Amino acid sequence: MDCTTLDRLEAGRAATISRLLAPGDEGLRLMELGFIPGRTVSALQAAPWGDPVAYGVCGAVIALRRADASRILIH
Protein backbone atom coordinates (compact mmCIF):
# COMPACT_ATOMS: atom_id res chain seq x y z
CA MET A 1 0.00 0.00 0.00
CA ASP A 2 1.46 3.38 -1.03
CA CYS A 3 1.35 6.06 1.64
CA THR A 4 1.95 9.78 1.36
CA THR A 5 0.95 12.87 3.29
CA LEU A 6 -2.25 14.86 2.90
CA ASP A 7 -0.45 17.98 1.64
CA ARG A 8 0.43 16.02 -1.55
CA LEU A 9 -3.19 15.07 -2.36
CA GLU A 10 -4.30 16.77 -5.57
CA ALA A 11 -7.53 18.78 -5.74
CA GLY A 12 -10.45 16.58 -6.75
CA ARG A 13 -8.87 13.40 -5.34
CA ALA A 14 -9.82 11.43 -2.23
CA ALA A 15 -7.84 9.17 0.09
CA THR A 16 -8.12 7.35 3.40
CA ILE A 17 -6.36 8.66 6.49
CA SER A 18 -3.81 6.12 7.74
CA ARG A 19 -2.45 7.84 10.83
CA LEU A 20 -1.45 11.16 12.29
CA LEU A 21 2.20 12.11 12.56
CA ALA A 22 1.44 15.04 14.87
CA PRO A 23 2.30 14.59 18.55
CA GLY A 24 0.17 15.46 21.57
CA ASP A 25 -2.11 18.47 21.35
CA GLU A 26 -1.47 18.95 17.63
CA GLY A 27 -2.73 15.44 16.87
CA LEU A 28 -5.70 15.89 19.19
CA ARG A 29 -6.64 19.14 17.43
CA LEU A 30 -6.55 17.41 14.03
CA MET A 31 -8.71 14.55 15.33
CA GLU A 32 -11.21 17.03 16.78
CA LEU A 33 -11.47 18.55 13.28
CA GLY A 34 -12.36 15.09 11.91
CA PHE A 35 -9.00 13.87 10.61
CA ILE A 36 -9.30 10.41 12.15
CA PRO A 37 -7.56 7.28 10.85
CA GLY A 38 -9.88 5.24 8.64
CA ARG A 39 -11.91 8.23 7.45
CA THR A 40 -12.03 9.39 3.86
CA VAL A 41 -10.71 12.87 3.10
CA SER A 42 -10.85 14.76 -0.19
CA ALA A 43 -8.85 17.75 -1.37
CA LEU A 44 -11.32 20.35 -2.60
CA GLN A 45 -9.27 23.39 -3.59
CA ALA A 46 -6.27 25.46 -2.65
CA ALA A 47 -6.16 29.19 -2.03
CA PRO A 48 -4.84 31.17 -5.02
CA TRP A 49 -1.39 31.37 -3.42
CA GLY A 50 -1.45 27.62 -2.59
CA ASP A 51 -1.98 27.72 1.17
CA PRO A 52 -4.27 26.87 2.93
CA VAL A 53 -6.07 23.99 1.22
CA ALA A 54 -9.75 23.13 1.74
CA TYR A 55 -10.40 19.48 2.58
CA GLY A 56 -13.70 17.65 2.86
CA VAL A 57 -13.90 15.34 5.87
CA CYS A 58 -16.88 14.09 7.91
CA GLY A 59 -19.31 16.22 5.89
CA ALA A 60 -17.44 19.44 6.69
CA VAL A 61 -15.00 21.62 4.79
CA ILE A 62 -11.84 22.30 6.79
CA ALA A 63 -9.02 24.58 5.65
CA LEU A 64 -5.57 23.40 6.72
CA ARG A 65 -2.15 24.90 6.20
CA ARG A 66 0.10 22.62 4.18
CA ALA A 67 2.40 22.32 7.21
CA ASP A 68 -0.47 20.80 9.22
CA ALA A 69 -1.61 18.60 6.31
CA SER A 70 1.91 17.21 6.05
CA ARG A 71 1.36 15.60 9.48
CA ILE A 72 -1.51 13.42 8.19
CA LEU A 73 -0.52 10.16 6.50
CA ILE A 74 -2.90 8.92 3.78
CA HIS A 75 -3.21 6.00 1.39
Secondary structure, 3 states (H helix, E strand, C coil): CCCEEHHHCCCCCEEEEEEECCCHHHHHHHHHCCCCCCCEEEEEEECCCCCCEEEEECCEEEEECHHHHCCEEEC
